């Protein structure tokens, strides 16, 4: 049996740096104890959090720092909200993280996240379309990782011309891609990737 930890990245307000240091120390200890995985939540700010809660909206940065202090533990977001950012940028960030973390230790966990309209609305996006937008985001991310030459994308939610997304992931075709699910009809990637599923 293998064990892992879930790092919530969500603590009573002190300072973001102190919160991140506490998260980092937990993962370093888990690595020393032989834990296999560390999943780090992606939390975005909300009005009720101001001066009350410290959040971690870019867990990949913490993973890159932790990678230099650990030997074996695998790390991934739980979850990356891929419907909130342009998929080309998400694909590039994930591939760079895969190379920096190294050793096949990066996991690209993705999902739609907590259903708060704030996150989409503050980015000029529709909350109601988040699920189909997420599906298209995943398709474009996978295309970015597979393409061997520039390509155009003219989707319903995302567009791009002469897209070049480098580097590609460290190991072809890509890193592990798990996703959370409460019901089978919420699975986005079962036919697109050889992904694992978190049951929540």
N, C-alpha and C positions, 0 to 999 in steps of 0.2 A: 504494500500500500504506500502511495506517495502522498505527501502533505504539501500544502501551500498556505499562503497568507493573503488576506485582502487588506490593503492599505487604503483607508478611506480618504486620506488627504483633506480632512474636514475636521478642524479642531477649534475649540474656544479661542477667541482672538488673543494673541500675544503679539507676534509679528509673523509675517509669512516666512521669513528666514528660519525662525525657531521651529515653526510647524514643519517645514521641509526637512530640517535637521532631525527632528524626531522620527519622521517617516523614514528617512535614510537609515537611521540607526536600527530601526526595527527590521528593515530588509537585510542589512549587514548581519544582524544577529541570526535571522532566519537562515541565511546562507551558511553560517558557521554551524548551525544545528542540523543541516542537511535537508532543509525544505527544498522542494523542487521548483515551485513557482511563487511569484509575487505579483498579484494583480493590484494595480493602482488606479483609483477612481479619478475620473475627470470631472471636477466640480467647477461650475461657473458662478460668478457673483450674482446675488440677488439683493434688492434693496434691504431686506430684513437681515442680511449678513453684515452690512457695513458696520465696522468697528465691533463686531460680535463674533464673527467666525472667519477663520483663515481658510482659503480654498486653493486648490491646485488645478488650474485650467489647462496646463500643458504638462502632463505627466511624463512625456518623453524626455524632457530636460532632466528630470530627476533620475530617470532610468540611465541616462548617459553618465551621470555622475556616479550613481551606484555601481555601474558596471566596472569602474576602475577600482572599486573597493571590495568586490566580491569575486568568487571563482566559478560558481556553477549555477546559481539560481537563475531561472528564466523569468523574464519580466514582460508584462503587457498592460495596456490600459483596460479598465473595466468600467466604462467603455469609452472608446473614441467616438465622438459625436460627428460622424462623417457627413451628416446632412447640413451642418452649419458652416462649412468652409468649402472653398472650391476644391474639387477632387484632385486637380493637378498638384496643388500645394500639399494636400494631404498625402498623396502618393510619394512625393519627393521627401517630405519630412519623415515618413515611415521608412523609406529605403535608406535614408541617411542614418536614422536611428538604428536600423538593422546592422549597418556596417560599424557604427561606433560601439554599440553594445557587443557585437561580435559573437563568435562561437555558436551561432544558431540559438542565441538566448532571448531574442526579441520576439514577442507575440503580438500580432496586430488584432487586438480585441476591439470590436466595434458594435454599435447599437444606436438606438434612437434616444436613449437616456430618459430622464425624468420629464414627464409631459407638461412642461411649463412653457406657455407661449412666449414668455419674455425672451428666451434665448434666440428664437428665430426672428421675432419682431425687431429686436434691437440690431439685427443684421440686415433688416429689410427683406426678410424671407417670410414665407407663409408657414405657420405652425400646422395648419390643416394638411398641407402637402408633404409633411416631413417623411412619411413612410415611402411613398413613391420616389421622392427626391433622394432618400437614402439608397434605394435600389439602384437608381441611375448613378449615384455617386460611386457605389461599389463597382458597377460595370466599368465606369471610366477609370477608376483606380487600377483595376486589373488590366485594362487596356494599356495604361501608362507603363505598367511593369512588364508587359509582354512586347510592346511595340519595338521594332528594330529600326524604324525610320519615322520622321515626323508625320503626324496625322491630324486630321480635323475631327472635331466633335460637334455635332449639331443636335443636341438632345432637347427634351422638353424643358429641363431645368438648368442645364449647364451647356455652355458653348466654349469652343476654343479653336484656334487655327494654328497650324504648324506646331503642334504640341511636341515638345522634347522634354521628357521627364527623366533626368539622370541624377544620381546613379540608379540602376536597377537594384532590386533586393540582393542581398549577399548570396542567397541560395535560390536557384531557379526551381519552380516558377516564382515562388514567394515564400515568405515566412508563414508559420501557422496562423490561421485566421478563425478563431472561435467567436461565437456570438451568444448573447443571452437569449432565452426564450421562455415564455410562459405558456405558449400554445404552438402547435405545429404550423399554423397559418402565419405566424410571425417570423418564420425563418426566411432570411433573405438570401443566404449564400449556399444552401445545401446543393443546388444544382450548378453553382458557379465555381465553387471551391471545394476542396477536401477538408472542410472545416469541422471543428468540434462544436458542441453545443453546451452552454451552461444552462441548467434548469434552475429557474428562480421562482 
